[in-house]
Amino acid sequence: MARWAIAIHGGAGVDPNLPEHRQEEAKRVLARCLQVGVDLLRSGAAALDVVEAVVRELETDPCFNTGRGSALTRAGTVEMEASIMDGNGRRCGAVSGVSTVRNPVSLARRVMDKSPHSYLAFDGAEDFAREQGLEVVDNSYFITEENVGMLKLAKEANSILFDYRIPLAGADTCSALAAASENRNNNGMVMNGLPISIYAPETVGCAVVDSNGFTAAATSTGGLMNKMTGRIGDSPLIGAGTYACGHCAVSCTGEGEAIIRSTLARDVAAVMEYKGLPLQEAVDFCVKERLDEGFAGLIAVSGTGEVAYGFNCTGMFRGCATQDGFMEVGIWE
């Protein structure tokens, strides 16, 4: 029997000014969702079922930028995306532009299991969800009052917000946020050559190896606050935001454009396979050498039960657990 292991994340690139109570809230949600995965693995569940179940839990909680609580487009709507991959045979499914499906990760799994395709988007994905009998809700279900306020702030600033989880409490808070954003920009913190204030973190993901040694990974996100309609990031792209094979399972988060350019998730598996690096060394190599000037993070598990993570930005919401009893939830280094 192989050793099971699980890693989860709630986004990389955490605003250092995020209030303490928000940090604690995020860690509580991560711990709860991590425990869901641990309980399933202890019962002998398959890796693929575990990553879907854990990401569904994360999609349902508005704490993170996925499912309910997703970032809003310029039009004030939600367009979500997700992917899932089975390391046993490298089967995969992905969706983009989803606006009414309660759990996009489950739709991605249906694309993998019940369609002849690997990727469906927008109306095609929505139609397929209804054909499959998945739960659908009005787009308003995903929209929170907080995100409406932050979209307004983003539009006033003519920008895309980096971290929209700082609570709004009126004009004074808005002014403080704008000043903080300007201060960060003046300090030279950039992603993809642009001020860090344009990027929104808190994509979620899960990577698992089960007691049979099979791996799986899943990633889900609402994208960027105040993004253009139709924008697609790395999360639904197999090999970029998500990858699983016999060597490892990986889920990425951070600057989507940089992750896409570097095919970050697949590269971790590639350096393990072709350079013979162990998991943590492979993760460190890819984060350091493959992102160029981009900022991102990732979680990973190996087929032999190791867990690893890495990021080159300020913090990453994350948690992991292994069969030998190790469990950890953290944000910073």
Salt bridges, closest charged atoms under 4 A:
ASP15 OD2 - ARG184 NH1 2.81
GLU24 OE2 - LYS27 NZ 3.16
GLU25 OE1 - ARG22 NE 3.81
ASP49 OD1 - ARG109 NH1 2.69
GLU52 OE1 - ARG109 NH1 2.94
GLU57 OE1 - ARG32 NH1 2.88
ASP61 OD2 - ARG32 NH2 2.94
ASP86 OD2 - ARG91 NH2 3.22
ASP113 OD1 - ARG91 NH1 2.91
ASP113 OD2 - ARG109 NE 2.98
GLU126 OE1 - ARG130 NH1 2.91
GLU135 OE2 - ARG102 NH1 3.63
GLU146 OE2 - ARG22 NH2 2.99
GLU156 OE2 - LYS152 NZ 2.49
GLU202 OE1 - ARG165 NE 2.73
GLU255 OE2 - ARG261 NH2 3.99
GLU257 OE2 - ARG231 NH2 3.08
ASP267 OD2 - ARG290 NE 2.51
GLU273 OE1 - ARG266 NH1 3.98
